Amino acid sequence: MTEEFKGKINHLKDNLDTILTSKYQDGQKLAVTFYRDTSNGIHDNIMVDSNNNEYGSLLSYALNGEIKNKFSNLFNDEDQDANSLSFIIQKQDGKIINKDEFEQFIQSITFYLVMFNSIGIIQEGAGKDGKVGLIVSQRELHDLSYLFQLSALELSPTGQQILSEHQAGWNRDRGNRIVWNYEDCWPINLFNDAPELINIMHWKISKLSNI
């Protein structure tokens, strides 16, 4: 992996770090659920193919068995609805004090976005009923129109502020250059050594759970 590609990954992680640190206060619970974009858009529907295999837009349903076996320590075989991560911010004097857990949370989000070219919906509160704070991918900070099939979702006041302040610069570096080009977002999960990204970046990644 090139230093340039590592830089793109770290740019994405730093975006999440900056936004979540500055916009959310002590005691705020955040939950992120991962999806893959499909020909039918982003949705919660679970369908069955001609071989009786379930598939859908939620990450665990969008990936085939071979890919999930490659990352067996991250996916829950007994609960295919495990597509989420959660975290509670603890702050004192304006600074996050559960820093190790926070680092693991943002590293994990970044990993799932990059490794599986996924979409992360970050919601405020205990579960999927919470208002939306961010809708993120490698290249974009999306607005709610991107989730037209998930019509029950609502952008929070904080989410509206984040979108207004950060959408234009989400995929730009300090020199206003594009960070992630389309050709950069290739499915690295197909490579046999793809799990090594965790070690290369010196990260600790959380296993997906059902919130």
SEVEXVEX-130208 format. One line per field, with one value per atom (N, C-alpha, C): residue number from 1; residue in three letters; atom name; y, x, z. Coordinates in nm, 3 decimals. Layout:
BEGIN
nr NUM:...
rest ala:...
atom CA:...
py Y:...
px X:...
pz Z:...
END
This chain:
BEGIN
nr 1:1:1:2:2:2:3:3:3:4:4:4:5:5:5:6:6:6:7:7:7:8:8:8:9:9:9:10:10:10:11:11:11:12:12:12:13:13:13:14:14:14:15:15:15:16:16:16:17:17:17:18:18:18:19:19:19:20:20:20:21:21:21:22:22:22:23:23:23:24:24:24:25:25:25:26:26:26:27:27:27:28:28:28:29:29:29:30:30:30:31:31:31:32:32:32:33:33:33:34:34:34:35:35:35:36:36:36:37:37:37:38:38:38:39:39:39:40:40:40:41:41:41:42:42:42:43:43:43:44:44:44:45:45:45:46:46:46:47:47:47:48:48:48:49:49:49:50:50:50:51:51:51:52:52:52:53:53:53:54:54:54:55:55:55:56:56:56:57:57:57:58:58:58:59:59:59:60:60:60:61:61:61:62:62:62:63:63:63:64:64:64:65:65:65:66:66:66:67:67:67:68:68:68:69:69:69:70:70:70:71:71:71:72:72:72:73:73:73:74:74:74:75:75:75:76:76:76:77:77:77:78:78:78:79:79:79:80:80:80:81:81:81:82:82:82:83:83:83:84:84:84:85:85:85:86:86:86:87:87:87:88:88:88:89:89:89:90:90:90:91:91:91:92:92:92:93:93:93:94:94:94:95:95:95:96:96:96:97:97:97:98:98:98:99:99:99:100:100:100:101:101:101:102:102:102:103:103:103:104:104:104:105:105:105:106:106:106:107:107:107:108:108:108:109:109:109:110:110:110:111:111:111:112:112:112:113:113:113:114:114:114:115:115:115:116:116:116:117:117:117:118:118:118:119:119:119:120:120:120:121:121:121:122:122:122:123:123:123:124:124:124:125:125:125:126:126:126:127:127:127:128:128:128:129:129:129:130:130:130:131:131:131:132:132:132:133:133:133:134:134:134:135:135:135:136:136:136:137:137:137:138:138:138:139:139:139:140:140:140:141:141:141:142:142:142:143:143:143:144:144:144:145:145:145:146:146:146:147:147:147:148:148:148:149:149:149:150:150:150:151:151:151:152:152:152:153:153:153:154:154:154:155:155:155:156:156:156:157:157:157:158:158:158:159:159:159:160:160:160:161:161:161:162:162:162:163:163:163:164:164:164:165:165:165:166:166:166:167:167:167:168:168:168:169:169:169:170:170:170:171:171:171:172:172:172:173:173:173:174:174:174:175:175:175:176:176:176:177:177:177:178:178:178:179:179:179:180:180:180:181:181:181:182:182:182:183:183:183:184:184:184:185:185:185:186:186:186:187:187:187:188:188:188:189:189:189:190:190:190:191:191:191:192:192:192:193:193:193:194:194:194:195:195:195:196:196:196:197:197:197:198:198:198:199:199:199:200:200:200:201:201:201:202:202:202:203:203:203:204:204:204:205:205:205:206:206:206:207:207:207:208:208:208:209:209:209:210:210:210:211:211:211
rest met:met:met:thr:thr:thr:glu:glu:glu:glu:glu:glu:phe:phe:phe:lys:lys:lys:gly:gly:gly:lys:lys:lys:ile:ile:ile:asn:asn:asn:his:his:his:leu:leu:leu:lys:lys:lys:asp:asp:asp:asn:asn:asn:leu:leu:leu:asp:asp:asp:thr:thr:thr:ile:ile:ile:leu:leu:leu:thr:thr:thr:ser:ser:ser:lys:lys:lys:tyr:tyr:tyr:gln:gln:gln:asp:asp:asp:gly:gly:gly:gln:gln:gln:lys:lys:lys:leu:leu:leu:ala:ala:ala:val:val:val:thr:thr:thr:phe:phe:phe:tyr:tyr:tyr:arg:arg:arg:asp:asp:asp:thr:thr:thr:ser:ser:ser:asn:asn:asn:gly:gly:gly:ile:ile:ile:his:his:his:asp:asp:asp:asn:asn:asn:ile:ile:ile:met:met:met:val:val:val:asp:asp:asp:ser:ser:ser:asn:asn:asn:asn:asn:asn:asn:asn:asn:glu:glu:glu:tyr:tyr:tyr:gly:gly:gly:ser:ser:ser:leu:leu:leu:leu:leu:leu:ser:ser:ser:tyr:tyr:tyr:ala:ala:ala:leu:leu:leu:asn:asn:asn:gly:gly:gly:glu:glu:glu:ile:ile:ile:lys:lys:lys:asn:asn:asn:lys:lys:lys:phe:phe:phe:ser:ser:ser:asn:asn:asn:leu:leu:leu:phe:phe:phe:asn:asn:asn:asp:asp:asp:glu:glu:glu:asp:asp:asp:gln:gln:gln:asp:asp:asp:ala:ala:ala:asn:asn:asn:ser:ser:ser:leu:leu:leu:ser:ser:ser:phe:phe:phe:ile:ile:ile:ile:ile:ile:gln:gln:gln:lys:lys:lys:gln:gln:gln:asp:asp:asp:gly:gly:gly:lys:lys:lys:ile:ile:ile:ile:ile:ile:asn:asn:asn:lys:lys:lys:asp:asp:asp:glu:glu:glu:phe:phe:phe:glu:glu:glu:gln:gln:gln:phe:phe:phe:ile:ile:ile:gln:gln:gln:ser:ser:ser:ile:ile:ile:thr:thr:thr:phe:phe:phe:tyr:tyr:tyr:leu:leu:leu:val:val:val:met:met:met:phe:phe:phe:asn:asn:asn:ser:ser:ser:ile:ile:ile:gly:gly:gly:ile:ile:ile:ile:ile:ile:gln:gln:gln:glu:glu:glu:gly:gly:gly:ala:ala:ala:gly:gly:gly:lys:lys:lys:asp:asp:asp:gly:gly:gly:lys:lys:lys:val:val:val:gly:gly:gly:leu:leu:leu:ile:ile:ile:val:val:val:ser:ser:ser:gln:gln:gln:arg:arg:arg:glu:glu:glu:leu:leu:leu:his:his:his:asp:asp:asp:leu:leu:leu:ser:ser:ser:tyr:tyr:tyr:leu:leu:leu:phe:phe:phe:gln:gln:gln:leu:leu:leu:ser:ser:ser:ala:ala:ala:leu:leu:leu:glu:glu:glu:leu:leu:leu:ser:ser:ser:pro:pro:pro:thr:thr:thr:gly:gly:gly:gln:gln:gln:gln:gln:gln:ile:ile:ile:leu:leu:leu:ser:ser:ser:glu:glu:glu:his:his:his:gln:gln:gln:ala:ala:ala:gly:gly:gly:trp:trp:trp:asn:asn:asn:arg:arg:arg:asp:asp:asp:arg:arg:arg:gly:gly:gly:asn:asn:asn:arg:arg:arg:ile:ile:ile:val:val:val:trp:trp:trp:asn:asn:asn:tyr:tyr:tyr:glu:glu:glu:asp:asp:asp:cys:cys:cys:trp:trp:trp:pro:pro:pro:ile:ile:ile:asn:asn:asn:leu:leu:leu:phe:phe:phe:asn:asn:asn:asp:asp:asp:ala:ala:ala:pro:pro:pro:glu:glu:glu:leu:leu:leu:ile:ile:ile:asn:asn:asn:ile:ile:ile:met:met:met:his:his:his:trp:trp:trp:lys:lys:lys:ile:ile:ile:ser:ser:ser:lys:lys:lys:leu:leu:leu:ser:ser:ser:asn:asn:asn:ile:ile:ile
atom N:CA:C:N:CA:C:N:CA:C:N:CA:C:N:CA:C:N:CA:C:N:CA:C:N:CA:C:N:CA:C:N:CA:C:N:CA:C:N:CA:C:N:CA:C:N:CA:C:N:CA:C:N:CA:C:N:CA:C:N:CA:C:N:CA:C:N:CA:C:N:CA:C:N:CA:C:N:CA:C:N:CA:C:N:CA:C:N:CA:C:N:CA:C:N:CA:C:N:CA:C:N:CA:C:N:CA:C:N:CA:C:N:CA:C:N:CA:C:N:CA:C:N:CA:C:N:CA:C:N:CA:C:N:CA:C:N:CA:C:N:CA:C:N:CA:C:N:CA:C:N:CA:C:N:CA:C:N:CA:C:N:CA:C:N:CA:C:N:CA:C:N:CA:C:N:CA:C:N:CA:C:N:CA:C:N:CA:C:N:CA:C:N:CA:C:N:CA:C:N:CA:C:N:CA:C:N:CA:C:N:CA:C:N:CA:C:N:CA:C:N:CA:C:N:CA:C:N:CA:C:N:CA:C:N:CA:C:N:CA:C:N:CA:C:N:CA:C:N:CA:C:N:CA:C:N:CA:C:N:CA:C:N:CA:C:N:CA:C:N:CA:C:N:CA:C:N:CA:C:N:CA:C:N:CA:C:N:CA:C:N:CA:C:N:CA:C:N:CA:C:N:CA:C:N:CA:C:N:CA:C:N:CA:C:N:CA:C:N:CA:C:N:CA:C:N:CA:C:N:CA:C:N:CA:C:N:CA:C:N:CA:C:N:CA:C:N:CA:C:N:CA:C:N:CA:C:N:CA:C:N:CA:C:N:CA:C:N:CA:C:N:CA:C:N:CA:C:N:CA:C:N:CA:C:N:CA:C:N:CA:C:N:CA:C:N:CA:C:N:CA:C:N:CA:C:N:CA:C:N:CA:C:N:CA:C:N:CA:C:N:CA:C:N:CA:C:N:CA:C:N:CA:C:N:CA:C:N:CA:C:N:CA:C:N:CA:C:N:CA:C:N:CA:C:N:CA:C:N:CA:C:N:CA:C:N:CA:C:N:CA:C:N:CA:C:N:CA:C:N:CA:C:N:CA:C:N:CA:C:N:CA:C:N:CA:C:N:CA:C:N:CA:C:N:CA:C:N:CA:C:N:CA:C:N:CA:C:N:CA:C:N:CA:C:N:CA:C:N:CA:C:N:CA:C:N:CA:C:N:CA:C:N:CA:C:N:CA:C:N:CA:C:N:CA:C:N:CA:C:N:CA:C:N:CA:C:N:CA:C:N:CA:C:N:CA:C:N:CA:C:N:CA:C:N:CA:C:N:CA:C:N:CA:C:N:CA:C:N:CA:C:N:CA:C:N:CA:C:N:CA:C:N:CA:C:N:CA:C:N:CA:C:N:CA:C:N:CA:C:N:CA:C:N:CA:C:N:CA:C:N:CA:C:N:CA:C:N:CA:C:N:CA:C:N:CA:C:N:CA:C:N:CA:C:N:CA:C:N:CA:C:N:CA:C:N:CA:C:N:CA:C:N:CA:C:N:CA:C:N:CA:C:N:CA:C:N:CA:C:N:CA:C:N:CA:C:N:CA:C:N:CA:C:N:CA:C:N:CA:C:N:CA:C:N:CA:C:N:CA:C:N:CA:C:N:CA:C
py -0.119:0.000:0.124:0.217:0.337:0.437:0.524:0.631:0.724:0.742:0.827:0.771:0.638:0.576:0.583:0.563:0.579:0.720:0.817:0.956:0.979:0.915:0.927:0.868:0.754:0.690:0.780:0.835:0.920:1.050:1.100:1.219:1.193:1.076:1.037:1.023:0.957:0.940:1.074:1.163:1.295:1.377:1.363:1.430:1.387:1.256:1.203:1.250:1.246:1.289:1.434:1.521:1.664:1.692:1.631:1.659:1.603:1.478:1.418:1.481:1.518:1.582:1.720:1.796:1.935:1.951:1.858:1.879:1.807:1.713:1.636:1.649:1.649:1.679:1.554:1.573:1.465:1.392:1.259:1.176:1.144:1.202:1.176:1.035:0.958:0.827:0.838:0.775:0.771:0.626:0.598:0.464:0.475:0.395:0.398:0.262:0.265:0.142:0.150:0.037:0.034:-0.033:0.028:-0.021:-0.023:-0.099:-0.090:-0.035:0.055:0.107:-0.006:-0.014:-0.118:-0.055:-0.137:-0.087:-0.035:-0.079:-0.032:0.075:0.130:0.232:0.174:0.259:0.220:0.187:0.068:0.027:-0.079:-0.108:-0.209:-0.341:-0.351:-0.470:-0.589:-0.707:-0.831:-0.916:-0.950:-1.026:-1.163:-1.250:-1.387:-1.413:-1.464:-1.492:-1.632:-1.674:-1.803:-1.922:-1.899:-2.007:-1.998:-1.921:-1.902:-1.833:-1.755:-1.675:-1.537:-1.491:-1.358:-1.252:-1.141:-1.030:-0.899:-0.792:-0.661:-0.553:-0.437:-0.323:-0.313:-0.365:-0.370:-0.449:-0.404:-0.455:-0.607:-0.668:-0.812:-0.891:-0.829:-0.895:-0.864:-0.756:-0.716:-0.789:-0.840:-0.910:-1.060:-1.124:-1.268:-1.342:-1.471:-1.551:-1.557:-1.557:-1.564:-1.441:-1.324:-1.201:-1.200:-1.237:-1.236:-1.337:-1.451:-1.550:-1.494:-1.412:-1.351:-1.258:-1.199:-1.107:-1.164:-1.292:-1.362:-1.306:-1.239:-1.181:-1.051:-1.001:-0.874:-0.891:-1.003:-1.026:-1.135:-1.121:-1.214:-1.316:-1.438:-1.543:-1.575:-1.558:-1.594:-1.482:-1.364:-1.251:-1.166:-1.194:-1.124:-0.979:-0.945:-0.806:-0.723:-0.783:-0.710:-0.628:-0.501:-0.412:-0.277:-0.270:-0.140:-0.137:-0.015:0.013:0.126:0.132:0.242:0.290:0.413:0.476:0.587:0.605:0.715:0.809:0.935:1.033:1.073:1.074:1.124:1.242:1.358:1.479:1.544:1.607:1.687:1.810:1.927:2.053:2.060:2.007:2.015:1.914:1.824:1.725:1.584:1.500:1.361:1.287:1.223:1.154:1.003:0.947:0.804:0.797:0.850:0.870:0.739:0.637:0.509:0.450:0.453:0.399:0.484:0.615:0.703:0.676:0.659:0.629:0.499:0.399:0.271:0.289:0.372:0.397:0.461:0.567:0.635:0.553:0.480:0.391:0.282:0.230:0.125:0.177:0.296:0.354:0.370:0.428:0.450:0.318:0.217:0.086:0.029:0.028:-0.031:0.050:0.181:0.264:0.230:0.221:0.201:0.056:-0.037:-0.178:-0.230:-0.184:-0.239:-0.135:-0.018:0.089:0.110:0.119:0.124:0.267:0.279:0.404:0.390:0.488:0.485:0.589:0.546:0.639:0.650:0.768:0.792:0.862:0.795:0.848:0.883:0.981:1.030:0.956:0.883:0.810:0.663:0.586:0.447:0.349:0.387:0.290:0.354:0.274:0.318:0.418:0.446:0.545:0.686:0.699:0.829:0.917:1.048:1.140:1.127:1.159:1.139:1.258:1.226:1.330:1.341:1.225:1.224:1.103:1.122:1.012:1.018:0.920:0.933:0.819:0.852:0.753:0.805:0.730:0.773:0.911:0.933:1.053:1.164:1.131:1.231:1.232:1.350:1.369:1.396:1.299:1.302:1.375:1.424:1.474:1.365:1.392:1.290:1.241:1.321:1.280:1.153:1.125:1.004:0.879:0.897:0.784:0.786:0.805:0.825:0.706:0.586:0.468:0.452:0.533:0.529:0.657:0.672:0.799:0.838:0.744:0.776:0.851:0.853:0.918:1.070:1.135:1.281:1.333:1.436:1.497:1.586:1.568:1.646:1.789:1.881:2.016:2.014:1.927:1.915:1.860:1.762:1.707:1.812:1.899:2.007:2.102:2.130:2.218:2.152:2.025:1.951:1.952:1.926:1.923:2.059:2.164:2.300:2.337:2.297:2.340:2.250:2.121:2.026:1.955:1.966:1.888:1.926:2.054:2.099:2.056:2.053:2.021:1.879:1.794:1.657:1.583:1.598:1.524:1.617:1.721:1.816:1.827:1.837:1.859:2.009:2.043:2.184:2.269:2.207:2.279:2.277:2.233:2.223:2.121:2.024:1.916:1.800:1.731:1.613:1.504:1.443:1.338:1.201:1.163:1.033:1.054:1.006:1.001:0.872:0.867:0.747:0.621:0.633:0.515:0.470:0.554:0.516:0.424:0.425:0.352:0.212:0.138:0.003:-0.097:-0.214:-0.311:-0.388:-0.326:-0.391:-0.515:-0.532:-0.653:-0.781:-0.769:-0.888:-0.949:-0.872:-0.924:-1.018:-1.122:-1.221:-1.160:-1.061:-1.002:-0.875:-0.856:-0.734:-0.709:-0.813:-0.787:-0.723:-0.730:-0.673:-0.521:-0.459:-0.314:-0.273:-0.357:-0.326:-0.312:-0.406:-0.402:-0.290:-0.267:-0.162:-0.026:-0.003:0.126:0.128:0.012:0.000:0.036:-0.022:0.008:-0.110:-0.079:-0.181:-0.163:-0.267:-0.256:-0.332:-0.268:-0.327:-0.420:-0.528:-0.620:-0.557:-0.581:-0.527:-0.592:-0.512:-0.562:-0.521:-0.570:-0.536:-0.438:-0.314:-0.214:-0.199
px 0.084:0.000:0.088:0.057:0.138:0.111:0.208:0.189:0.076:0.060:-0.047:-0.183:-0.200:-0.327:-0.351:-0.245:-0.258:-0.305:-0.251:-0.290:-0.437:-0.491:-0.634:-0.717:-0.674:-0.745:-0.742:-0.625:-0.612:-0.690:-0.704:-0.786:-0.930:-0.980:-1.117:-1.133:-1.036:-1.042:-1.035:-0.949:-0.936:-1.064:-1.134:-1.264:-1.360:-1.369:-1.459:-1.417:-1.289:-1.236:-1.274:-1.247:-1.273:-1.421:-1.507:-1.650:-1.711:-1.683:-1.744:-1.692:-1.565:-1.507:-1.568:-1.587:-1.630:-1.782:-1.858:-2.003:-2.085:-2.024:-2.101:-2.043:-2.132:-2.096:-2.096:-2.056:-2.047:-2.180:-2.173:-2.292:-2.366:-2.324:-2.392:-2.361:-2.464:-2.445:-2.460:-2.369:-2.372:-2.374:-2.451:-2.459:-2.445:-2.359:-2.340:-2.378:-2.457:-2.498:-2.444:-2.390:-2.324:-2.410:-2.410:-2.485:-2.392:-2.430:-2.369:-2.474:-2.431:-2.522:-2.554:-2.678:-2.721:-2.797:-2.835:-2.915:-3.050:-3.092:-3.217:-3.194:-3.071:-3.039:-3.008:-3.010:-2.986:-3.121:-3.135:-3.265:-3.246:-3.352:-3.350:-3.415:-3.456:-3.526:-3.431:-3.477:-3.402:-3.473:-3.402:-3.460:-3.395:-3.453:-3.403:-3.383:-3.264:-3.236:-3.284:-3.255:-3.304:-3.244:-3.132:-3.068:-3.102:-3.206:-3.252:-3.150:-3.061:-2.966:-3.026:-3.017:-3.068:-2.968:-3.018:-2.930:-3.003:-2.925:-2.984:-2.877:-2.913:-2.823:-2.743:-2.798:-2.722:-2.593:-2.483:-2.352:-2.341:-2.390:-2.375:-2.455:-2.559:-2.638:-2.581:-2.505:-2.452:-2.324:-2.253:-2.126:-2.150:-2.074:-2.090:-2.016:-2.043:-1.987:-1.836:-1.777:-1.631:-1.566:-1.622:-1.568:-1.585:-1.703:-1.727:-1.639:-1.612:-1.523:-1.381:-1.342:-1.209:-1.194:-1.309:-1.312:-1.400:-1.383:-1.474:-1.471:-1.363:-1.355:-1.434:-1.489:-1.562:-1.712:-1.752:-1.893:-1.948:-2.073:-2.138:-2.219:-2.168:-2.236:-2.374:-2.393:-2.520:-2.623:-2.581:-2.673:-2.638:-2.706:-2.676:-2.726:-2.803:-2.847:-2.744:-2.628:-2.521:-2.446:-2.482:-2.424:-2.384:-2.369:-2.357:-2.248:-2.211:-2.120:-2.181:-2.148:-2.198:-2.090:-2.108:-2.008:-2.074:-2.033:-2.080:-1.964:-1.979:-1.875:-1.868:-1.748:-1.723:-1.628:-1.673:-1.593:-1.575:-1.460:-1.433:-1.354:-1.401:-1.339:-1.327:-1.429:-1.433:-1.347:-1.280:-1.193:-1.245:-1.233:-1.276:-1.181:-1.236:-1.151:-1.146:-1.243:-1.233:-1.172:-1.048:-0.982:-0.953:-0.911:-0.878:-1.001:-1.114:-1.238:-1.286:-1.268:-1.306:-1.221:-1.090:-1.001:-1.043:-1.077:-1.119:-1.250:-1.338:-1.466:-1.445:-1.364:-1.346:-1.256:-1.161:-1.082:-1.169:-1.262:-1.351:-1.443:-1.501:-1.586:-1.507:-1.388:-1.304:-1.273:-1.241:-1.209:-1.326:-1.445:-1.560:-1.596:-1.578:-1.606:-1.509:-1.380:-1.278:-1.272:-1.272:-1.256:-1.372:-1.494:-1.612:-1.686:-1.623:-1.687:-1.831:-1.845:-1.979:-2.025:-2.149:-2.210:-2.237:-2.196:-2.222:-2.325:-2.433:-2.534:-2.511:-2.466:-2.437:-2.557:-2.615:-2.736:-2.710:-2.786:-2.772:-2.871:-2.821:-2.910:-2.876:-2.969:-2.941:-2.953:-3.015:-3.035:-3.078:-3.143:-3.177:-3.292:-3.354:-3.462:-3.410:-3.281:-3.224:-3.215:-3.214:-3.198:-3.058:-3.045:-2.920:-2.827:-2.701:-2.599:-2.515:-2.475:-2.393:-2.429:-2.418:-2.427:-2.297:-2.208:-2.071:-2.031:-1.944:-1.876:-1.735:-1.654:-1.517:-1.513:-1.599:-1.588:-1.685:-1.790:-1.894:-1.953:-1.997:-2.084:-2.222:-2.312:-2.439:-2.548:-2.647:-2.768:-2.875:-2.989:-3.092:-3.150:-3.139:-3.195:-3.127:-3.007:-2.936:-3.004:-3.080:-3.147:-3.296:-3.332:-3.473:-3.560:-3.501:-3.580:-3.594:-3.520:-3.530:-3.598:-3.723:-3.794:-3.823:-3.814:-3.846:-3.733:-3.616:-3.502:-3.515:-3.459:-3.464:-3.327:-3.282:-3.154:-3.170:-3.082:-3.088:-3.039:-3.067:-3.010:-2.858:-2.794:-2.648:-2.608:-2.683:-2.655:-2.668:-2.766:-2.783:-2.663:-2.615:-2.500:-2.374:-2.355:-2.240:-2.241:-2.358:-2.371:-2.336:-2.388:-2.364:-2.217:-2.150:-2.012:-1.909:-1.941:-1.837:-1.861:-1.980:-2.006:-1.913:-1.895:-1.814:-1.668:-1.616:-1.475:-1.446:-1.549:-1.531:-1.421:-1.417:-1.321:-1.215:-1.179:-1.077:-0.967:-0.842:-0.733:-0.713:-0.611:-0.589:-0.558:-0.510:-0.485:-0.604:-0.720:-0.846:-0.838:-0.747:-0.737:-0.826:-0.885:-0.967:-0.881:-0.929:-0.855:-0.886:-1.014:-1.056:-1.116:-1.046:-1.104:-1.185:-1.270:-1.352:-1.265:-1.154:-1.070:-0.996:-0.995:-0.933:-1.021:-1.150:-1.247:-1.270:-1.163:-1.175:-1.197:-1.252:-1.289:-1.168:-1.092:-0.971:-1.003:-1.129:-1.166:-1.150:-1.136:-1.122:-0.983:-0.885:-0.749:-0.734:-0.652:-0.635:-0.578:-0.491:-0.427:-0.498:-0.623:-0.697:-0.703:-0.722:-0.727:-0.600:-0.490:-0.364:-0.371:-0.474:-0.489:-0.494:-0.555:-0.566:-0.428:-0.338:-0.203:-0.121:-0.139:-0.064:-0.093:-0.220:-0.259:-0.243:-0.203:-0.187:-0.317:-0.425:-0.558:-0.613:-0.712:-0.793:-0.936:-0.993:-1.125:-1.230:-1.344:-1.453:-1.536:-1.583:-1.673:-1.812:-1.880:-2.015:-2.113:-2.209:-2.310:-2.449:-2.551:-2.689:-2.737:-2.771:-2.811:-2.962
pz 0.000:0.000:0.000:-0.088:-0.102:0.011:0.034:0.132:0.089:-0.042:-0.092:-0.053:-0.066:-0.031:0.119:0.198:0.343:0.378:0.303:0.327:0.302:0.200:0.170:0.285:0.335:0.446:0.570:0.598:0.717:0.702:0.580:0.558:0.597:0.559:0.593:0.744:0.807:0.953:1.025:0.977:1.040:1.026:0.913:0.898:1.007:1.028:1.130:1.269:1.296:1.425:1.452:1.357:1.373:1.398:1.317:1.326:1.454:1.483:1.602:1.731:1.731:1.850:1.874:1.768:1.783:1.796:1.741:1.733:1.840:1.910:2.007:2.147:2.246:2.383:2.471:2.595:2.692:2.705:2.702:2.719:2.591:2.479:2.352:2.302:2.276:2.217:2.066:1.995:1.849:1.803:1.700:1.643:1.492:1.433:1.288:1.231:1.124:1.053:0.910:0.863:0.733:0.626:0.509:0.392:0.271:0.170:0.038:-0.057:-0.143:-0.245:-0.344:-0.388:-0.481:-0.597:-0.692:-0.804:-0.757:-0.638:-0.579:-0.473:-0.466:-0.368:-0.231:-0.131:0.008:0.071:0.127:0.181:0.289:0.362:0.468:0.424:0.298:0.252:0.242:0.282:0.267:0.164:0.056:-0.054:-0.065:-0.145:-0.161:-0.310:-0.346:-0.487:-0.525:-0.647:-0.698:-0.625:-0.554:-0.476:-0.327:-0.297:-0.159:-0.069:-0.130:-0.053:-0.029:0.095:0.126:0.085:0.038:0.002:0.023:0.030:0.052:0.052:0.103:0.105:0.235:0.345:0.469:0.447:0.506:0.469:0.476:0.584:0.599:0.496:0.440:0.336:0.197:0.185:0.054:0.018:0.119:0.094:0.082:-0.005:-0.020:0.092:0.103:0.211:0.210:0.092:0.081:0.144:0.116:0.173:0.324:0.372:0.516:0.589:0.526:0.586:0.599:0.503:0.505:0.625:0.665:0.779:0.889:0.917:1.009:1.151:1.187:1.321:1.333:1.222:1.223:1.200:1.141:1.112:1.203:1.243:1.335:1.255:1.247:1.170:1.224:1.354:1.417:1.408:1.369:1.362:1.240:1.130:1.005:1.010:1.111:1.127:1.204:1.233:1.300:1.195:1.184:1.084:1.142:1.274:1.338:1.444:1.481:1.591:1.674:1.801:1.884:1.979:2.028:2.113:2.193:2.318:2.401:2.428:2.390:2.410:2.557:2.611:2.746:2.736:2.782:2.772:2.909:2.923:3.042:2.999:3.037:2.994:2.842:2.774:2.629:2.556:2.628:2.565:2.589:2.489:2.503:2.596:2.697:2.796:2.774:2.702:2.665:2.525:2.517:2.387:2.315:2.387:2.321:2.255:2.326:2.269:2.151:2.162:2.052:1.929:1.948:1.835:1.768:1.848:1.789:1.712:1.762:1.695:1.558:1.552:1.422:1.328:1.383:1.300:1.239:1.318:1.270:1.160:1.181:1.077:0.948:0.958:0.840:0.771:0.848:0.791:0.711:0.769:0.699:0.574:0.579:0.460:0.348:0.380:0.277:0.230:0.324:0.287:0.204:0.234:0.167:0.083:0.061:-0.016:0.030:0.161:0.219:0.246:0.287:0.331:0.480:0.559:0.702:0.741:0.806:0.857:1.008:1.051:1.192:1.255:1.353:1.417:1.562:1.610:1.746:1.835:1.933:2.022:2.027:2.080:2.114:1.998:1.889:1.782:1.653:1.569:1.434:1.430:1.545:1.548:1.573:1.600:1.628:1.504:1.527:1.415:1.357:1.229:1.157:1.177:1.211:1.222:1.097:1.042:0.921:0.835:0.704:0.607:0.528:0.551:0.502:0.409:0.315:0.231:0.209:0.135:0.110:0.045:-0.053:-0.134:-0.095:-0.019:0.000:0.141:0.179:0.294:0.234:0.246:0.173:0.251:0.177:0.242:0.239:0.299:0.314:0.182:0.077:-0.052:-0.103:-0.055:-0.096:-0.040:0.068:0.134:0.106:-0.021:-0.054:-0.018:-0.005:0.032:0.183:0.260:0.406:0.451:0.411:0.424:0.568:0.662:0.801:0.870:0.810:0.873:0.867:0.969:0.978:1.018:0.952:0.984:1.108:1.205:1.329:1.304:1.397:1.384:1.376:1.455:1.447:1.310:1.259:1.127:1.018:1.029:0.931:0.935:1.056:1.071:1.013:1.041:0.988:0.835:0.778:0.633:0.573:0.633:0.583:0.589:0.696:0.718:0.650:0.631:0.590:0.457:0.400:0.279:0.164:0.140:0.026:0.038:0.161:0.180:0.221:0.226:0.274:0.199:0.069:-0.015:-0.074:0.000:-0.044:0.062:0.017:0.111:0.134:0.207:0.242:0.119:0.014:-0.111:-0.204:-0.152:-0.228:-0.341:-0.328:-0.426:-0.384:-0.483:-0.455:-0.392:-0.284:-0.215:-0.276:-0.274:-0.328:-0.467:-0.571:-0.704:-0.717:-0.819:-0.837:-0.847:-0.919:-0.942:-0.815:-0.711:-0.585:-0.502:-0.530:-0.447:-0.502:-0.516:-0.569:-0.455:-0.486:-0.381:-0.330:-0.239:-0.190:-0.108:-0.068:0.009:-0.072:-0.204:-0.289:-0.280:-0.238:-0.230:-0.111:-0.129:-0.023:0.105:0.089:0.206:0.254:0.211:0.247:0.397:0.482:0.627:0.683:0.606:0.655:0.667:0.605:0.618:0.765:0.849:0.991:1.053:1.019:1.074:1.012:0.883:0.814:0.876:0.910:0.968:1.121:1.179:1.325:1.397:1.349:1.402:1.482:1.563:1.632:1.586:1.525:1.461:1.542:1.561:1.637:1.550:1.609:1.542:1.532:1.422:1.403:1.500:1.544:1.638:1.590:1.659:1.629:1.735:1.694:1.792:1.795
END
